[in-house]
Amino acid sequence: MLVTSIPADPAVPAELTGPTALEGNRETSKKKVIAWGMWDWGSQPFNTVITTFVFSVYLTSSAFGETNYTSMMLSVSTALAGFFVALLAPVLGQNSDRSGKTVRNLRIQTWVLAALSASLFLVKPEPAYLVLGLFLLAAGSVISEIAGVNYNATIDQVATPKTVGRVSGFGWGMGYLGGIVVLLLLYFLFIQPDVGLFGVTGEESLDIRVSMLVCGLWTAAFTIPAFLVLKDRPRERAPRVGVVDSYKLVWKSITGLWVVSRHTVYFLLASALFRDGLAGVFAFGAILAAGTFGLSAGEVIIFGAAANIVAGLATMAFGMLDDRIGPKRVILICLASLVALGLLIFVFHDGGKQVFWILGLLLTIFVGPAQAASRSFLARLIPQGKSGEIFGLYATTGRVVSFLSPAAFGLFIWLGSLITGRENTQYWGILGIVLVLAAGFAVMIPVKEHTEHTME
């Protein structure tokens, strides 16, 4: 871990040479950990229901215009949201650290996210509402990511160096399970029936729009337990810092990390690469399920439910392994398994639905644990008072390379058509995702375990 005594260097912030945020923490109660994990459970509808399965699909439907146009507009708005996250995450995280009001900021951001989720009800199925829908969705994406930075920064309130792996895995697992519970509830209560709960029907897409109201209420209600146990740690005389000076301080922290613990910087770069591959597994999994293995829309949702349940439980289980063997080994085990399973999916792409169900569910076992272990790896290294800023850098590095998986997926589909001469070579896209995961594995190998991050 970071050394506590190094030669004074004016270029290195003093905080970077002190104890980590987790050191000195006492054992916390299971009730407090569960309450902390409820934020993951409560905020997940935005990712699962709104971004992945329901609202984004609704917004790119024929009701809003031609598919190519709506899809292109969605990609542009998503890219812009990612740009603002990359720009703002480390600075806003730093401001939370400086003021000591991380929990207050998280609470406000969560309420805004709940309000934005509910406001999607206003987006009627007409072309005139496309821009409104895209704006609200992009704004929600930015708020969700920034809130995630502050949430990650609070892990030092509920975990110790000995328990951070299982705590991180528990929270991530709760997110998977919460997301799929709310998705299934909305599907069977509002979306699937001809006449749903409270007489809601598909007329003017009320089933989808009412689901957005439920998502907002879900987020507002289920995140309350977290705010009952998390406490701010205000700092006295926290100085006001302008935008330009904030970026200067961020750069000073980066250069300071390079001097104090170079392998922490290496990890930020490696994790950005493999996290993009992990995101690609879920982003394109449903597309492969339908386009290559022939699953219907209903079967995709059922598979998605099963996949999230498996991912949630596996993430919690691997969290305990994280504390035993270390997060780096967990990450490497997961990445190697994903690469192998991805290649098997490519080889047996013509095996039908049964092959996808078996290999697809096996694949989901390893996605969540790698994400949770990545968070716990970084949490073990962050100096006191720097959690928001470092997790902000973590979010930024991830956004910088977020184009890799989509680009690789599309590139390999194109290569597949050139090589085979077939019209449908969608299954070749899995090789693009495998390539990104393998690159992340290779870059992660030389990164030292968290216990060995010392001054170079």
C-alpha positions in Angstrom: 0.0 0.0 0.0 1.1 3.6 -0.1 4.1 4.4 2.0 3.6 6.7 5.0 7.0 8.4 4.9 8.8 9.6 1.8 11.1 12.6 1.2 9.2 15.8 1.0 8.3 16.9 -2.5 6.4 20.1 -3.1 4.9 18.5 -6.3 3.3 15.7 -4.2 0.2 16.5 -2.1 0.8 15.7 1.5 -2.4 13.6 1.6 -1.0 11.1 -0.8 1.8 10.1 1.5 -0.4 9.4 4.6 -2.5 6.4 5.6 -5.2 5.0 3.3 -8.9 5.8 3.9 -9.6 2.3 5.0 -6.8 2.1 7.6 -7.9 2.5 11.2 -11.5 1.7 10.5 -13.1 -0.6 13.0 -15.5 -3.5 12.2 -18.8 -2.2 11.1 -22.2 -3.9 11.7 -23.9 -6.0 9.0 -26.9 -3.7 9.3 -24.8 -0.7 8.3 -23.3 -2.6 5.3 -26.8 -3.7 4.2 -28.1 -0.1 4.5 -25.1 1.1 2.4 -25.8 -1.6 -0.2 -29.4 -0.4 -0.5 -28.2 2.6 -2.5 -27.0 0.2 -5.2 -30.4 -1.6 -5.0 -32.3 1.7 -5.2 -30.4 3.5 -7.9 -30.2 0.5 -10.3 -33.5 1.1 -12.2 -31.8 3.9 -14.1 -29.2 1.5 -15.5 -31.3 -1.7 -15.9 -34.7 -0.3 -16.8 -34.1 3.1 -18.3 -30.7 2.8 -20.0 -30.6 -0.9 -21.0 -33.9 -2.7 -21.4 -36.9 -0.3 -21.6 -36.6 3.5 -22.1 -33.7 3.5 -24.6 -35.5 0.9 -26.6 -38.7 2.9 -26.5 -36.8 6.1 -27.5 -35.4 4.4 -30.6 -38.7 3.0 -31.7 -40.6 4.0 -34.9 -42.8 6.3 -32.8 -40.0 8.9 -32.7 -38.8 8.6 -36.2 -36.7 6.4 -38.5 -34.6 3.8 -36.6 -31.3 5.0 -38.0 -32.0 8.6 -37.1 -33.2 7.9 -33.6 -30.3 5.4 -33.0 -27.8 8.0 -34.2 -29.3 10.7 -32.0 -29.1 8.4 -29.0 -25.5 7.6 -29.7 -24.7 11.3 -30.0 -26.4 12.2 -26.7 -24.8 9.3 -25.0 -21.3 10.4 -26.2 -22.0 13.9 -25.0 -23.0 12.6 -21.6 -19.9 10.6 -21.4 -17.8 13.6 -22.2 -19.3 15.6 -19.4 -18.8 12.8 -17.0 -15.1 12.5 -17.9 -14.8 16.3 -17.6 -16.6 16.7 -14.3 -16.1 13.5 -12.3 -12.7 14.1 -10.7 -13.3 17.8 -10.0 -16.7 17.3 -8.4 -15.3 14.4 -6.4 -12.4 16.6 -5.3 -14.9 19.3 -4.2 -16.7 16.7 -2.1 -13.4 15.7 -0.5 -12.5 19.3 0.2 -15.8 20.2 1.8 -16.3 16.9 3.6 -19.9 16.9 2.3 -19.8 13.7 0.2 -23.0 12.3 1.7 -24.9 15.5 1.3 -23.8 15.7 -2.4 -24.8 12.1 -2.9 -28.2 12.7 -1.4 -28.9 15.7 -3.6 -27.7 13.8 -6.7 -29.8 10.8 -5.8 -32.9 13.0 -5.5 -32.2 14.6 -8.8 -31.7 11.2 -10.4 -35.1 10.1 -9.0 -36.7 13.2 -10.3 -35.2 12.8 -13.8 -36.3 9.2 -13.9 -39.8 10.1 -13.1 -39.8 13.0 -15.5 -39.4 10.6 -18.4 -43.1 10.1 -18.0 -43.5 13.3 -20.0 -41.9 11.9 -23.1 -44.9 10.9 -25.3 -44.4 8.6 -28.3 -44.2 11.4 -30.8 -41.2 12.7 -32.9 -41.5 16.1 -31.2 -40.6 14.6 -27.8 -37.4 12.9 -29.0 -35.1 15.8 -28.0 -36.7 16.0 -24.6 -36.2 12.3 -24.0 -32.6 12.4 -25.2 -31.9 15.4 -22.9 -33.4 13.9 -19.8 -31.7 10.5 -20.5 -28.3 12.2 -21.0 -28.7 14.4 -17.9 -29.7 11.3 -15.9 -26.6 9.5 -17.2 -24.3 12.3 -16.0 -26.0 12.6 -12.6 -25.9 8.8 -12.2 -22.2 8.6 -12.9 -21.3 11.5 -10.6 -23.5 10.1 -7.8 -21.7 6.8 -8.3 -18.4 8.5 -7.7 -19.6 9.9 -4.3 -21.2 6.5 -3.4 -17.9 4.7 -4.1 -16.2 7.2 -1.9 -18.3 6.3 1.1 -17.1 2.6 1.1 -14.5 3.6 3.7 -17.4 4.2 6.2 -18.6 0.6 6.0 -15.5 -1.5 5.2 -12.1 -2.2 6.6 -9.0 -3.5 4.8 -10.1 -7.0 5.7 -13.7 -6.7 4.6 -13.6 -4.3 1.6 -13.8 -7.1 -0.9 -17.0 -8.7 0.4 -18.5 -5.2 1.1 -17.9 -4.1 -2.5 -19.1 -7.4 -3.9 -22.3 -7.2 -1.7 -23.1 -3.7 -2.9 -22.5 -4.6 -6.6 -24.6 -7.8 -6.2 -27.4 -5.8 -4.6 -27.4 -3.6 -7.7 -27.8 -6.5 -10.0 -30.6 -8.1 -7.9 -32.5 -4.8 -7.4 -32.4 -3.9 -11.1 -33.8 -7.2 -12.2 -36.5 -7.2 -9.4 -37.8 -3.8 -10.5 -37.6 -4.8 -14.2 -39.6 -8.0 -13.7 -42.2 -6.1 -11.6 -42.6 -3.5 -14.3 -42.8 -6.1 -17.1 -45.5 -8.2 -15.5 -47.5 -5.4 -13.8 -47.5 -2.8 -16.6 -45.7 -3.7 -19.8 -46.7 -7.3 -20.7 -50.4 -7.3 -19.8 -53.0 -5.8 -22.2 -54.4 -4.0 -19.1 -52.0 -3.6 -16.3 -52.1 -2.5 -12.7 -54.3 0.6 -12.2 -55.8 0.0 -15.6 -52.6 1.1 -17.4 -52.5 0.1 -21.1 -50.2 0.6 -24.0 -52.2 3.5 -25.4 -49.8 6.5 -25.8 -47.2 4.2 -24.3 -48.6 4.7 -20.8 -47.2 1.3 -19.8 -43.7 2.5 -20.5 -44.2 6.0 -19.2 -45.8 4.9 -15.9 -42.9 2.5 -15.4 -40.6 5.6 -15.4 -42.6 7.1 -12.5 -42.2 3.8 -10.6 -38.4 4.0 -11.3 -38.2 7.4 -9.8 -40.2 6.4 -6.7 -38.1 3.2 -6.3 -34.9 5.3 -6.3 -36.2 7.8 -3.8 -37.5 5.2 -1.4 -34.9 2.5 -1.4 -31.9 4.7 -1.1 -33.2 6.1 2.2 -31.5 3.5 4.4 -28.1 4.5 3.1 -28.6 8.1 4.0 -29.6 7.0 7.6 -26.2 5.4 8.2 -23.8 7.4 6.1 -22.4 10.6 7.7 -20.5 13.5 6.3 -17.1 14.4 7.7 -17.0 18.2 7.4 -13.6 19.8 7.2 -13.0 23.1 8.9 -12.2 26.1 6.8 -12.6 24.3 3.5 -11.4 26.9 1.0 -13.3 27.8 -2.1 -11.5 26.8 -5.3 -12.3 28.0 -8.8 -12.8 25.7 -11.8 -9.4 26.3 -13.3 -7.6 25.8 -9.9 -9.6 22.6 -9.4 -8.2 21.1 -12.5 -4.8 22.2 -11.5 -5.2 20.3 -8.2 -6.4 17.2 -10.0 -3.3 17.3 -12.2 -1.2 17.7 -9.1 -2.8 14.6 -7.6 -2.1 12.6 -10.8 1.5 13.6 -10.9 1.8 13.0 -7.2 0.4 9.5 -7.6 2.9 8.9 -10.4 5.7 9.7 -7.9 4.3 8.0 -4.8 2.6 5.0 -6.3 3.1 4.5 -10.0 1.3 1.2 -10.1 -1.9 2.9 -8.9 -1.8 5.0 -12.1 -1.1 1.7 -14.0 -4.2 0.2 -12.4 -6.4 3.1 -13.4 -5.3 2.6 -17.0 -5.7 -1.2 -16.9 -9.1 -1.0 -15.2 -10.4 1.5 -17.8 -9.5 -1.1 -20.5 -11.0 -4.2 -19.0 -14.1 -2.4 -17.5 -15.0 -1.3 -21.1 -14.8 -4.9 -22.1 -17.0 -5.9 -19.2 -19.5 -3.2 -20.2 -19.5 -4.6 -23.7 -20.5 -8.1 -22.5 -23.8 -6.7 -21.2 -24.3 -4.1 -23.8 -24.1 -6.5 -26.7 -25.3 -9.7 -25.0 -28.9 -9.1 -25.7 -28.1 -8.2 -29.3 -26.3 -11.5 -29.8 -29.1 -13.4 -28.1 -31.7 -12.2 -30.5 -29.6 -11.8 -33.7 -27.4 -14.9 -33.6 -29.1 -17.4 -31.3 -32.7 -16.6 -32.2 -34.1 -15.7 -28.8 -37.4 -13.8 -28.9 -37.9 -10.4 -27.2 -39.6 -12.1 -24.3 -36.9 -14.8 -24.0 -34.3 -12.0 -24.0 -36.0 -10.4 -21.0 -36.2 -13.8 -19.2 -32.6 -14.5 -20.0 -31.7 -11.0 -18.7 -33.5 -11.7 -15.5 -31.6 -15.0 -15.0 -28.3 -13.4 -15.9 -28.7 -10.6 -13.4 -29.6 -13.0 -10.6 -26.6 -15.2 -11.4 -24.4 -12.1 -11.7 -25.6 -10.7 -8.4 -25.1 -13.9 -6.4 -21.8 -14.6 -8.0 -20.5 -11.1 -7.2 -21.4 -11.5 -3.5 -19.6 -14.9 -3.4 -16.5 -13.6 -5.2 -16.4 -10.7 -2.7 -15.4 -13.1 0.0 -12.8 -14.6 -2.2 -11.5 -11.1 -2.9 -10.7 -10.7 0.8 -8.9 -14.1 0.9 -6.7 -14.1 -2.2 -6.7 -10.4 -3.2 -8.6 -8.4 -5.8 -5.9 -8.7 -8.5 -6.2 -12.5 -8.6 -10.0 -12.2 -8.7 -9.8 -9.8 -11.6 -7.4 -12.0 -13.6 -9.4 -15.2 -12.9 -12.6 -13.4 -14.1 -11.0 -11.9 -17.2 -9.4 -15.2 -18.3 -12.7 -17.0 -17.8 -14.5 -14.4 -19.9 -12.1 -14.6 -22.7 -12.4 -18.4 -22.8 -16.2 -18.4 -22.7 -16.4 -15.7 -25.3 -14.3 -17.8 -27.7 -16.6 -20.8 -27.0 -19.6 -18.7 -27.8 -18.0 -17.8 -31.1 -17.1 -21.4 -31.9 -20.5 -22.7 -31.1 -22.5 -19.8 -32.5 -24.7 -22.1 -34.5 -25.6 -24.3 -31.5 -28.9 -22.6 -30.9 -30.6 -21.3 -27.8 -29.4 -24.0 -25.5 -25.8 -23.1 -26.1 -26.4 -19.4 -25.5 -28.3 -20.1 -22.2 -25.4 -22.3 -20.9 -22.4 -20.2 -22.0 -24.2 -16.9 -21.5 -25.1 -17.7 -17.9 -21.6 -18.9 -17.3 -20.3 -15.6 -18.7 -22.4 -13.6 -16.3 -20.8 -15.3 -13.4 -17.5 -13.4 -13.9 -18.6 -9.9 -15.0 -19.9 -8.5 -11.7 -17.0 -10.0 -9.6 -14.4 -8.3 -11.8 -16.2 -4.9 -11.5 -16.5 -5.2 -7.7 -12.9 -6.4 -7.3 -11.8 -3.4 -9.4 -13.6 -1.1 -7.0 -12.2 -2.8 -3.9 -8.7 -2.8 -5.4 -8.8 1.0 -5.7 -10.5 1.5 -2.3 -7.6 -0.2 -0.6 -5.2 2.4 -2.0 -6.9 5.7 -1.7 -5.4 8.1 0.9 -7.6 9.7 3.5 -9.5 12.6 2.2 -9.0 11.8 -1.5 -11.7 9.2 -2.1 -14.0 11.4 -4.2 -11.2 12.7 -6.4 -9.5 9.3 -7.0 -12.9 7.6 -7.8 -13.6 10.6 -10.0 -10.4 9.8 -11.9 -11.5 6.2 -12.0 -14.8 7.2 -13.7 -12.9 9.5 -16.1 -10.4 7.0 -17.3 -13.3 4.6 -17.9 -15.1 7.1 -20.0 -12.0 8.0 -22.1 -11.8 4.5 -23.6 -15.5 3.7 -23.6 -15.5 3.7 -27.4 -13.3 0.6 -27.6 -15.9 -2.2 -27.1 -18.5 -0.8 -29.5 -15.8 -0.1 -32.1 -14.3 -3.5 -31.8 -17.7 -5.2 -31.9 -18.6 -3.4 -35.2 -15.2 -3.9 -36.7 -15.2 -7.6 -36.3 -18.7 -7.9 -37.7 -17.4 -6.1 -40.8 -14.3 -8.4 -40.9 -16.5 -11.4 -40.6 -18.6 -10.4 -43.6 -15.4 -9.9 -45.6 -13.9 -13.2 -44.6 -17.0 -15.4 -44.8 -19.1 -13.6 -47.4 -22.2 -14.1 -45.3 -24.8 -11.5 -44.6 -25.2 -12.2 -40.9 -21.8 -12.2 -39.2 -23.0 -10.7 -36.0 -21.4 -13.5 -34.0 -18.0 -12.2 -35.1 -18.6 -9.2 -32.9 -17.9 -11.3 -29.8 -14.3 -11.6 -30.9 -14.1 -7.8 -30.6 -15.2 -7.9 -27.0 -12.8 -10.8 -26.3 -10.0 -8.8 -27.8 -10.7 -5.9 -25.4 -11.0 -8.2 -22.4 -7.7 -10.0 -23.4 -6.0 -6.6 -23.7 -7.2 -5.7 -20.2 -5.9 -9.0 -18.9 -2.5 -8.4 -20.4 -2.2 -4.9 -19.1 -3.3 -5.9 -15.6 -0.7 -8.7 -15.3 2.3 -6.4 -14.5 0.2 -4.2 -12.1 1.4 -5.0 -8.6 -1.0 -6.2 -6.0 -2.4 -3.5 -3.7 -0.1 -4.5 -0.9 2.9 -3.7 -3.0 2.1 -0.2 -4.2 5.0 1.7 -2.9 7.0 4.7 -4.0 8.9 4.0 -7.2 
